Amino acid sequence: MNAADPGYCATDLNGHSGPRTPTQGAVAAVRLATLPADGPTAGFFDDEGTVPW
């Protein structure tokens, strides 16, 4: 199991005040969803890679 941080994205929930688009926010989640079976686990990731807990 991994967790993805999409960053502060402009959505209906926040009145479109975020500087990132939903497409930009999806990058980390898509990357994690398409990892091979031997990919990293138990991590927290954003667009740039691993985020320290």
C-alpha distance matrix in Angstrom:
0.0 3.8 7.0 10.2 13.7 16.3 19.2 22.2 23.0 26.2 25.6 27.8 26.0 27.4 30.6 29.5 29.9 26.9 27.8 25.0 25.0 22.2 22.2 21.6 18.8 17.0 17.0 13.7 11.8 13.8 13.2 9.4 10.1 12.6 11.2 12.8 11.5 12.1 10.4 8.8 5.5 5.3 7.5 9.4 11.4 14.6 17.2 18.4 15.4 13.7 14.7 15.7 14.7
3.8 0.0 3.8 6.8 10.3 13.0 15.7 19.0 19.9 23.3 23.1 25.6 23.9 24.9 28.1 26.7 26.9 23.7 24.4 21.6 21.9 19.5 19.4 18.4 15.6 14.2 14.0 10.5 9.2 11.7 10.9 7.3 9.1 11.8 10.5 12.9 12.7 12.9 10.2 8.0 5.6 5.0 4.9 6.0 7.6 10.8 13.6 14.8 11.9 10.3 11.2 12.8 12.2
7.0 3.8 0.0 3.8 6.8 9.8 12.4 15.4 16.5 19.9 19.8 22.3 20.4 21.2 24.5 23.3 23.3 20.2 21.1 18.6 19.1 16.7 17.2 16.0 12.9 12.2 12.5 9.1 7.9 11.3 11.2 8.3 10.2 13.3 12.8 15.8 16.1 16.4 13.4 11.1 9.2 7.7 6.3 4.7 6.2 8.7 11.9 13.6 11.4 9.9 9.8 11.7 10.9
10.2 6.8 3.8 0.0 3.8 6.2 9.1 12.3 13.2 16.7 17.0 19.9 18.4 18.9 22.0 20.3 20.3 17.0 17.6 14.9 15.5 13.4 13.7 12.3 9.2 8.9 9.2 5.9 5.5 9.2 9.3 7.6 9.9 12.8 12.8 16.3 17.4 17.8 14.4 12.5 11.7 10.9 8.5 5.8 4.9 5.7 8.7 10.9 9.7 9.3 9.2 12.0 12.1
13.7 10.3 6.8 3.8 0.0 3.8 5.5 8.8 10.4 14.1 14.9 18.0 16.3 16.2 19.3 17.6 17.1 13.7 14.4 12.2 13.4 12.0 13.0 11.0 7.8 9.0 9.6 7.1 7.9 11.5 11.7 11.0 13.3 15.9 16.2 19.8 21.1 21.3 17.7 15.6 14.9 13.7 10.9 7.3 6.1 5.0 8.0 10.3 10.1 10.0 8.6 11.6 11.7
16.3 13.0 9.8 6.2 3.8 0.0 3.8 6.7 7.1 10.8 11.8 15.1 14.1 14.0 16.6 14.5 14.4 11.0 11.5 8.8 9.6 8.2 9.4 7.6 4.1 6.2 7.6 6.6 7.5 10.5 11.6 11.8 13.5 16.0 17.0 20.8 22.5 23.1 19.6 18.1 17.7 17.0 14.2 10.9 8.9 6.4 7.7 10.9 11.8 12.7 11.8 15.0 15.4
19.2 15.7 12.4 9.1 5.5 3.8 0.0 3.8 5.9 9.7 11.6 15.0 13.8 12.6 15.3 13.2 12.1 8.5 9.0 7.3 9.5 9.4 11.1 8.6 6.1 9.4 10.3 9.6 11.2 14.0 14.7 15.2 17.2 19.5 20.3 24.0 25.8 26.1 22.4 20.5 20.3 19.2 16.1 12.4 10.5 7.6 8.7 11.2 12.7 13.5 11.8 14.8 15.3
22.2 19.0 15.4 12.3 8.8 6.7 3.8 0.0 3.8 6.9 9.0 12.3 11.1 9.3 11.8 9.8 8.5 5.1 6.6 6.1 8.6 9.2 11.8 9.8 7.8 11.3 13.0 13.0 14.1 16.7 18.0 18.5 20.1 22.5 23.6 27.4 29.2 29.7 26.0 24.2 23.8 22.5 19.5 15.8 14.3 11.4 12.2 14.6 16.4 17.2 15.2 17.8 18.0
23.0 19.9 16.5 13.2 10.4 7.1 5.9 3.8 0.0 3.8 6.1 9.7 9.6 8.4 10.2 7.5 7.6 4.5 6.0 4.4 5.4 5.8 8.8 7.9 6.3 9.6 11.8 12.8 13.5 15.5 17.4 18.3 19.4 21.6 23.3 27.1 29.1 30.0 26.5 25.2 24.8 23.9 21.2 17.7 15.8 12.8 12.9 15.9 17.9 19.1 17.7 20.7 20.9
26.2 23.3 19.9 16.7 14.1 10.8 9.7 6.9 3.8 0.0 3.8 7.1 8.2 6.7 7.2 4.0 5.3 4.0 6.2 5.9 5.7 6.6 10.0 10.1 9.3 12.1 14.6 16.1 16.5 18.2 20.4 21.5 22.1 24.4 26.4 30.1 32.2 33.3 29.9 28.7 28.3 27.5 24.9 21.4 19.5 16.5 16.4 19.4 21.5 22.9 21.5 24.4 24.5
25.6 23.1 19.8 17.0 14.9 11.8 11.6 9.0 6.1 3.8 0.0 3.8 5.3 5.7 6.3 4.7 7.5 7.3 10.0 9.2 7.9 7.1 10.9 11.9 10.5 12.4 15.7 17.0 16.5 18.2 20.9 21.7 21.7 24.3 26.5 30.2 32.0 33.4 30.2 29.2 28.4 27.5 25.3 22.0 20.6 18.1 18.3 21.6 23.3 24.4 23.0 25.8 25.4
27.8 25.6 22.3 19.9 18.0 15.1 15.0 12.3 9.7 7.1 3.8 0.0 3.8 5.5 5.1 5.8 8.9 10.1 13.1 12.9 11.5 10.6 14.1 15.6 14.1 15.7 19.1 20.4 19.5 21.1 24.1 24.6 24.3 27.0 29.4 33.0 34.6 36.2 33.2 32.1 31.1 30.0 28.1 24.9 23.8 21.5 22.0 25.3 26.8 27.7 26.2 28.7 28.1
26.0 23.9 20.4 18.4 16.3 14.1 13.8 11.1 9.6 8.2 5.3 3.8 0.0 3.8 5.8 7.4 9.3 10.1 13.7 13.6 13.0 11.8 15.5 16.4 14.2 15.9 19.4 20.0 18.9 21.2 23.9 23.9 23.9 26.9 29.0 32.5 33.8 35.3 32.2 30.8 29.5 28.0 26.2 23.0 22.3 20.4 21.5 24.6 25.8 26.2 24.3 26.6 25.5
27.4 24.9 21.2 18.9 16.2 14.0 12.6 9.3 8.4 6.7 5.7 5.5 3.8 0.0 3.8 5.4 5.9 7.3 11.1 11.9 12.3 12.1 15.9 16.1 14.1 16.7 19.7 20.2 19.9 22.3 24.7 24.9 25.4 28.3 30.1 33.8 35.2 36.4 33.1 31.5 30.3 28.7 26.5 23.0 22.2 19.9 20.9 23.7 25.2 25.7 23.6 25.7 24.9
30.6 28.1 24.5 22.0 19.3 16.6 15.3 11.8 10.2 7.2 6.3 5.1 5.8 3.8 0.0 3.8 5.4 8.3 11.5 12.7 12.6 13.0 16.6 17.2 16.0 18.5 21.4 22.6 22.3 24.3 26.8 27.4 27.7 30.4 32.5 36.2 37.8 39.1 35.8 34.4 33.5 32.1 29.9 26.3 25.2 22.6 23.0 25.9 27.8 28.7 26.7 29.0 28.4
29.5 26.7 23.3 20.3 17.6 14.5 13.2 9.8 7.5 4.0 4.7 5.8 7.4 5.4 3.8 0.0 3.8 5.7 8.3 9.3 9.0 10.1 13.5 13.9 13.2 15.9 18.5 20.1 20.2 21.9 24.2 25.3 25.7 28.1 30.2 33.9 35.9 37.1 33.7 32.5 31.9 30.9 28.4 24.9 23.2 20.3 20.2 23.2 25.4 26.6 24.9 27.6 27.5
29.9 26.9 23.3 20.3 17.1 14.4 12.1 8.5 7.6 5.3 7.5 8.9 9.3 5.9 5.4 3.8 0.0 3.8 6.6 8.9 10.2 11.9 15.1 14.5 13.8 17.0 19.2 20.4 21.0 23.0 24.9 25.9 26.9 29.2 31.0 34.7 36.7 37.5 34.0 32.4 31.9 30.6 27.9 24.2 22.7 19.6 19.7 22.2 24.5 25.6 23.5 25.9 25.9
26.9 23.7 20.2 17.0 13.7 11.0 8.5 5.1 4.5 4.0 7.3 10.1 10.1 7.3 8.3 5.7 3.8 0.0 3.8 5.6 7.7 9.5 12.4 11.2 10.4 13.9 15.8 16.8 17.8 19.9 21.5 22.5 23.8 26.0 27.5 31.3 33.4 34.0 30.4 28.9 28.6 27.4 24.5 20.8 19.1 15.9 15.9 18.4 20.7 21.9 20.0 22.6 22.9
27.8 24.4 21.1 17.6 14.4 11.5 9.0 6.6 6.0 6.2 10.0 13.1 13.7 11.1 11.5 8.3 6.6 3.8 0.0 3.8 6.9 9.8 11.8 9.9 10.3 13.9 15.0 16.3 18.0 19.7 20.9 22.4 23.9 25.7 27.1 30.9 33.2 33.7 30.0 28.7 28.9 28.1 24.9 21.3 18.9 15.4 14.6 16.7 19.6 21.3 19.8 22.6 23.5
25.0 21.6 18.6 14.9 12.2 8.8 7.3 6.1 4.4 5.9 9.2 12.9 13.6 11.9 12.7 9.3 8.9 5.6 3.8 0.0 3.8 6.6 8.1 6.1 6.7 10.2 11.3 13.0 14.6 15.9 17.3 19.0 20.3 22.0 23.6 27.3 29.8 30.4 26.8 25.7 26.0 25.6 22.5 19.1 16.4 12.9 11.8 14.5 17.2 19.2 18.2 21.4 22.4
25.0 21.9 19.1 15.5 13.4 9.6 9.5 8.6 5.4 5.7 7.9 11.5 13.0 12.3 12.6 9.0 10.2 7.7 6.9 3.8 0.0 3.8 5.2 5.2 6.3 8.8 10.5 13.0 13.9 14.6 16.6 18.5 19.2 20.7 22.9 26.6 29.1 30.2 26.8 26.1 26.4 26.3 23.5 20.3 17.7 14.4 13.0 16.2 18.7 20.9 20.3 23.7 24.6
22.2 19.5 16.7 13.4 12.0 8.2 9.4 9.2 5.8 6.6 7.1 10.6 11.8 12.1 13.0 10.1 11.9 9.5 9.8 6.6 3.8 0.0 3.8 5.4 4.9 6.2 9.0 11.3 11.2 12.1 14.6 16.2 16.4 18.3 20.7 24.3 26.6 28.0 24.7 24.3 24.2 24.1 21.7 18.8 16.4 13.6 12.9 16.5 18.2 20.1 19.7 23.1 23.6
22.2 19.4 17.2 13.7 13.0 9.4 11.1 11.8 8.8 10.0 10.9 14.1 15.5 15.9 16.6 13.5 15.1 12.4 11.8 8.1 5.2 3.8 0.0 3.8 5.4 5.2 6.9 10.1 10.4 10.2 12.5 14.8 14.9 16.1 18.7 22.2 24.9 26.3 23.1 23.1 23.6 24.1 21.6 19.0 16.2 13.4 11.7 15.3 17.1 19.6 19.9 23.5 24.5
21.6 18.4 16.0 12.3 11.0 7.6 8.6 9.8 7.9 10.1 11.9 15.6 16.4 16.1 17.2 13.9 14.5 11.2 9.9 6.1 5.2 5.4 3.8 0.0 3.8 5.5 5.6 8.4 10.1 10.5 11.8 14.2 15.2 16.3 18.2 21.9 24.6 25.5 22.0 21.6 22.3 22.6 19.8 16.9 13.8 10.5 8.5 11.9 14.2 16.8 17.0 20.6 22.0
18.8 15.6 12.9 9.2 7.8 4.1 6.1 7.8 6.3 9.3 10.5 14.1 14.2 14.1 16.0 13.2 13.8 10.4 10.3 6.7 6.3 4.9 5.4 3.8 0.0 3.8 5.6 7.0 7.9 9.5 11.2 12.6 13.7 15.6 17.3 21.1 23.3 24.3 20.8 20.0 20.1 20.0 17.3 14.3 11.7 8.8 8.2 11.8 13.4 15.2 15.0 18.5 19.3
17.0 14.2 12.2 8.9 9.0 6.2 9.4 11.3 9.6 12.1 12.4 15.7 15.9 16.7 18.5 15.9 17.0 13.9 13.9 10.2 8.8 6.2 5.2 5.5 3.8 0.0 3.8 5.7 5.3 6.1 8.5 10.1 10.4 12.3 14.5 18.2 20.5 21.8 18.6 18.3 18.5 18.9 16.7 14.3 11.7 9.7 9.0 12.8 13.6 15.6 16.0 19.6 20.3
17.0 14.0 12.5 9.2 9.6 7.6 10.3 13.0 11.8 14.6 15.7 19.1 19.4 19.7 21.4 18.5 19.2 15.8 15.0 11.3 10.5 9.0 6.9 5.6 5.6 3.8 0.0 3.8 5.6 5.3 6.2 8.7 10.0 10.9 12.6 16.3 19.0 19.9 16.5 16.4 17.4 18.3 15.7 13.6 10.4 8.2 6.4 10.0 11.0 13.5 14.7 18.5 19.8
13.7 10.5 9.1 5.9 7.1 6.6 9.6 13.0 12.8 16.1 17.0 20.4 20.0 20.2 22.6 20.1 20.4 16.8 16.3 13.0 13.0 11.3 10.1 8.4 7.0 5.7 3.8 0.0 3.8 5.5 5.1 6.2 8.6 10.1 10.9 14.6 16.9 17.5 13.9 13.2 13.9 14.6 11.9 9.9 6.7 5.3 5.1 8.4 8.2 10.2 11.4 15.1 16.3
11.8 9.2 7.9 5.5 7.9 7.5 11.2 14.1 13.5 16.5 16.5 19.5 18.9 19.9 22.3 20.2 21.0 17.8 18.0 14.6 13.9 11.2 10.4 10.1 7.9 5.3 5.6 3.8 0.0 3.8 5.4 5.2 6.1 8.7 10.2 13.9 15.7 17.0 13.8 13.4 13.3 14.0 12.2 10.5 8.5 8.2 8.9 12.1 11.4 12.5 13.6 16.9 17.4
13.8 11.7 11.3 9.2 11.5 10.5 14.0 16.7 15.5 18.2 18.2 21.1 21.2 22.3 24.3 21.9 23.0 19.9 19.7 15.9 14.6 12.1 10.2 10.5 9.5 6.1 5.3 5.5 3.8 0.0 3.8 5.4 5.0 6.2 8.8 12.3 14.7 16.4 13.5 14.1 14.8 16.3 14.7 13.6 11.3 10.8 10.3 13.3 12.8 14.7 16.4 19.8 20.7
13.2 10.9 11.2 9.3 11.7 11.6 14.7 18.0 17.4 20.4 20.9 24.1 23.9 24.7 26.8 24.2 24.9 21.5 20.9 17.3 16.6 14.6 12.5 11.8 11.2 8.5 6.2 5.1 5.4 3.8 0.0 3.8 5.5 5.4 6.4 10.1 12.9 13.8 10.7 11.4 12.8 14.7 12.9 12.3 9.6 9.6 8.8 11.1 10.1 12.2 14.5 17.9 19.3
9.4 7.3 8.3 7.6 11.0 11.8 15.2 18.5 18.3 21.5 21.7 24.6 23.9 24.9 27.4 25.3 25.9 22.5 22.4 19.0 18.5 16.2 14.8 14.2 12.6 10.1 8.7 6.2 5.2 5.4 3.8 0.0 3.8 5.4 5.3 9.0 10.9 11.8 8.7 8.8 9.4 11.3 10.0 10.0 8.3 9.7 10.4 12.3 10.3 11.2 13.4 16.4 17.2
10.1 9.1 10.2 9.9 13.3 13.5 17.2 20.1 19.4 22.1 21.7 24.3 23.9 25.4 27.7 25.7 26.9 23.8 23.9 20.3 19.2 16.4 14.9 15.2 13.7 10.4 10.0 8.6 6.1 5.0 5.5 3.8 0.0 3.8 5.8 8.9 10.4 12.6 10.3 11.3 11.4 13.4 12.9 13.1 11.8 12.9 13.4 15.8 14.1 15.0 17.0 19.8 20.3
12.6 11.8 13.3 12.8 15.9 16.0 19.5 22.5 21.6 24.4 24.3 27.0 26.9 28.3 30.4 28.1 29.2 26.0 25.7 22.0 20.7 18.3 16.1 16.3 15.6 12.3 10.9 10.1 8.7 6.2 5.4 5.4 3.8 0.0 3.8 6.5 9.1 11.3 9.3 11.4 12.6 15.3 14.8 15.3 13.6 14.5 14.2 16.1 14.5 16.0 18.6 21.5 22.5
11.2 10.5 12.8 12.8 16.2 17.0 20.3 23.6 23.3 26.4 26.5 29.4 29.0 30.1 32.5 30.2 31.0 27.5 27.1 23.6 22.9 20.7 18.7 18.2 17.3 14.5 12.6 10.9 10.2 8.8 6.4 5.3 5.8 3.8 0.0 3.8 6.5 7.8 5.6 8.0 9.8 13.0 12.6 13.9 12.5 14.2 14.2 15.4 13.0 14.0 17.0 19.6 20.7
12.8 12.9 15.8 16.3 19.8 20.8 24.0 27.4 27.1 30.1 30.2 33.0 32.5 33.8 36.2 33.9 34.7 31.3 30.9 27.3 26.6 24.3 22.2 21.9 21.1 18.2 16.3 14.6 13.9 12.3 10.1 9.0 8.9 6.5 3.8 0.0 3.8 5.4 5.3 8.8 10.8 14.4 14.8 16.7 15.7 17.7 17.7 18.5 15.9 16.7 19.9 22.1 23.2
11.5 12.7 16.1 17.4 21.1 22.5 25.8 29.2 29.1 32.2 32.0 34.6 33.8 35.2 37.8 35.9 36.7 33.4 33.2 29.8 29.1 26.6 24.9 24.6 23.3 20.5 19.0 16.9 15.7 14.7 12.9 10.9 10.4 9.1 6.5 3.8 0.0 3.8 5.6 8.7 9.7 13.3 14.6 17.2 17.0 19.6 20.2 20.9 17.9 17.9 20.9 22.6 23.2
12.1 12.9 16.4 17.8 21.3 23.1 26.1 29.7 30.0 33.3 33.4 36.2 35.3 36.4 39.1 37.1 37.5 34.0 33.7 30.4 30.2 28.0 26.3 25.5 24.3 21.8 19.9 17.5 17.0 16.4 13.8 11.8 12.6 11.3 7.8 5.4 3.8 0.0 3.8 6.8 8.6 12.4 13.5 16.5 16.4 19.2 19.9 19.9 16.7 16.4 19.5 20.9 21.8
10.4 10.2 13.4 14.4 17.7 19.6 22.4 26.0 26.5 29.9 30.2 33.2 32.2 33.1 35.8 33.7 34.0 30.4 30.0 26.8 26.8 24.7 23.1 22.0 20.8 18.6 16.5 13.9 13.8 13.5 10.7 8.7 10.3 9.3 5.6 5.3 5.6 3.8 0.0 3.8 6.6 10.3 10.6 13.1 12.7 15.4 16.1 16.2 12.9 12.8 16.0 17.7 18.9
8.8 8.0 11.1 12.5 15.6 18.1 20.5 24.2 25.2 28.7 29.2 32.1 30.8 31.5 34.4 32.5 32.4 28.9 28.7 25.7 26.1 24.3 23.1 21.6 20.0 18.3 16.4 13.2 13.4 14.1 11.4 8.8 11.3 11.4 8.0 8.8 8.7 6.8 3.8 0.0 3.8 7.1 7.1 10.0 10.3 13.5 14.9 14.6 11.0 9.9 12.9 14.2 15.2
5.5 5.6 9.2 11.7 14.9 17.7 20.3 23.8 24.8 28.3 28.4 31.1 29.5 30.3 33.5 31.9 31.9 28.6 28.9 26.0 26.4 24.2 23.6 22.3 20.1 18.5 17.4 13.9 13.3 14.8 12.8 9.4 11.4 12.6 9.8 10.8 9.7 8.6 6.6 3.8 0.0 3.8 5.5 8.9 10.4 14.0 16.2 16.3 12.8 10.9 12.9 13.7 13.8
5.3 5.0 7.7 10.9 13.7 17.0 19.2 22.5 23.9 27.5 27.5 30.0 28.0 28.7 32.1 30.9 30.6 27.4 28.1 25.6 26.3 24.1 24.1 22.6 20.0 18.9 18.3 14.6 14.0 16.3 14.7 11.3 13.4 15.3 13.0 14.4 13.3 12.4 10.3 7.1 3.8 0.0 3.8 7.1 9.9 13.6 16.6 16.7 13.2 10.6 11.5 11.6 10.9
7.5 4.9 6.3 8.5 10.9 14.2 16.1 19.5 21.2 24.9 25.3 28.1 26.2 26.5 29.9 28.4 27.9 24.5 24.9 22.5 23.5 21.7 21.6 19.8 17.3 16.7 15.7 11.9 12.2 14.7 12.9 10.0 12.9 14.8 12.6 14.8 14.6 13.5 10.6 7.1 5.5 3.8 0.0 3.8 6.4 10.2 13.2 13.1 9.7 6.9 7.8 8.6 8.6
9.4 6.0 4.7 5.8 7.3 10.9 12.4 15.8 17.7 21.4 22.0 24.9 23.0 23.0 26.3 24.9 24.2 20.8 21.3 19.1 20.3 18.8 19.0 16.9 14.3 14.3 13.6 9.9 10.5 13.6 12.3 10.0 13.1 15.3 13.9 16.7 17.2 16.5 13.1 10.0 8.9 7.1 3.8 0.0 3.8 7.2 10.7 11.0 8.4 5.8 5.4 7.2 7.2
11.4 7.6 6.2 4.9 6.1 8.9 10.5 14.3 15.8 19.5 20.6 23.8 22.3 22.2 25.2 23.2 22.7 19.1 18.9 16.4 17.7 16.4 16.2 13.8 11.7 11.7 10.4 6.7 8.5 11.3 9.6 8.3 11.8 13.6 12.5 15.7 17.0 16.4 12.7 10.3 10.4 9.9 6.4 3.8 0.0 3.8 7.0 7.5 5.3 4.5 5.2 8.5 9.9
14.6 10.8 8.7 5.7 5.0 6.4 7.6 11.4 12.8 16.5 18.1 21.5 20.4 19.9 22.6 20.3 19.6 15.9 15.4 12.9 14.4 13.6 13.4 10.5 8.8 9.7 8.2 5.3 8.2 10.8 9.6 9.7 12.9 14.5 14.2 17.7 19.6 19.2 15.4 13.5 14.0 13.6 10.2 7.2 3.8 0.0 3.8 5.5 5.4 6.5 6.6 10.4 12.0
17.2 13.6 11.9 8.7 8.0 7.7 8.7 12.2 12.9 16.4 18.3 22.0 21.5 20.9 23.0 20.2 19.7 15.9 14.6 11.8 13.0 12.9 11.7 8.5 8.2 9.0 6.4 5.1 8.9 10.3 8.8 10.4 13.4 14.2 14.2 17.7 20.2 19.9 16.1 14.9 16.2 16.6 13.2 10.7 7.0 3.8 0.0 3.8 5.7 8.6 9.6 13.4 15.5
18.4 14.8 13.6 10.9 10.3 10.9 11.2 14.6 15.9 19.4 21.6 25.3 24.6 23.7 25.9 23.2 22.2 18.4 16.7 14.5 16.2 16.5 15.3 11.9 11.8 12.8 10.0 8.4 12.1 13.3 11.1 12.3 15.8 16.1 15.4 18.5 20.9 19.9 16.2 14.6 16.3 16.7 13.1 11.0 7.5 5.5 3.8 0.0 3.8 7.0 8.4 11.8 14.7
15.4 11.9 11.4 9.7 10.1 11.8 12.7 16.4 17.9 21.5 23.3 26.8 25.8 25.2 27.8 25.4 24.5 20.7 19.6 17.2 18.7 18.2 17.1 14.2 13.4 13.6 11.0 8.2 11.4 12.8 10.1 10.3 14.1 14.5 13.0 15.9 17.9 16.7 12.9 11.0 12.8 13.2 9.7 8.4 5.3 5.4 5.7 3.8 0.0 3.8 6.5 9.8 12.6
13.7 10.3 9.9 9.3 10.0 12.7 13.5 17.2 19.1 22.9 24.4 27.7 26.2 25.7 28.7 26.6 25.6 21.9 21.3 19.2 20.9 20.1 19.6 16.8 15.2 15.6 13.5 10.2 12.5 14.7 12.2 11.2 15.0 16.0 14.0 16.7 17.9 16.4 12.8 9.9 10.9 10.6 6.9 5.8 4.5 6.5 8.6 7.0 3.8 0.0 3.8 6.5 9.2
14.7 11.2 9.8 9.2 8.6 11.8 11.8 15.2 17.7 21.5 23.0 26.2 24.3 23.6 26.7 24.9 23.5 20.0 19.8 18.2 20.3 19.7 19.9 17.0 15.0 16.0 14.7 11.4 13.6 16.4 14.5 13.4 17.0 18.6 17.0 19.9 20.9 19.5 16.0 12.9 12.9 11.5 7.8 5.4 5.2 6.6 9.6 8.4 6.5 3.8 0.0 3.8 6.4
15.7 12.8 11.7 12.0 11.6 15.0 14.8 17.8 20.7 24.4 25.8 28.7 26.6 25.7 29.0 27.6 25.9 22.6 22.6 21.4 23.7 23.1 23.5 20.6 18.5 19.6 18.5 15.1 16.9 19.8 17.9 16.4 19.8 21.5 19.6 22.1 22.6 20.9 17.7 14.2 13.7 11.6 8.6 7.2 8.5 10.4 13.4 11.8 9.8 6.5 3.8 0.0 3.8
14.7 12.2 10.9 12.1 11.7 15.4 15.3 18.0 20.9 24.5 25.4 28.1 25.5 24.9 28.4 27.5 25.9 22.9 23.5 22.4 24.6 23.6 24.5 22.0 19.3 20.3 19.8 16.3 17.4 20.7 19.3 17.2 20.3 22.5 20.7 23.2 23.2 21.8 18.9 15.2 13.8 10.9 8.6 7.2 9.9 12.0 15.5 14.7 12.6 9.2 6.4 3.8 0.0
